[in-house]
């Protein structure tokens, strides 16, 4: 795989996970995005605050400054949510937009460059993979909380429960294909 394919595939994977989060959050109201099962747990609003803060910190001046910006207050990300879902969505979009702008600005040659996060050097490729492991973890939490809150009203984001056999029959009725992570998701 070449570096252009890596950048294309990485962006598509981030878009896929953002899309899962978008679809889960869209099913909830203002009260639900702030719900949490107990004081030790995070609400979707707190998770979004953390993700947005992380994305803005990591991907602002990505190649030229440490990814942990002095203006970031990580602790507050887990304490202060948003006044409503609209404010949450604005922060969600702002973080993802910064990430996508940065990925779009990268070239093949940039992938071997060293950037720093908390004074720890790593290649751009490694930093992207690090975030590609981090963000889907939190998107999974968002999906899980949303699914709990919606119960029987949950709109499935993938194969619905009980739908595997039909889905597989459909897939196996088609010609075999090879899918690369750089293909259209």
Secondary structure, DSSP 8 states (H G I E B T S, - for coil): --HHHHHHHHHHHHHHHHHHHHHHHHT--HHHHT--SSTTS--HHHHHHHHHHHHHHHHTTTTTS-SS-TT--HHHHTT---SSHHHHHHHHHHHHHHHHHHHHH--GGGGGSEEEETTEEEEHHHHHHHHHHHHHHHHHHHHHHHHHHHGGG---SSS-TT-HHHHHHHHHTS------TTS--
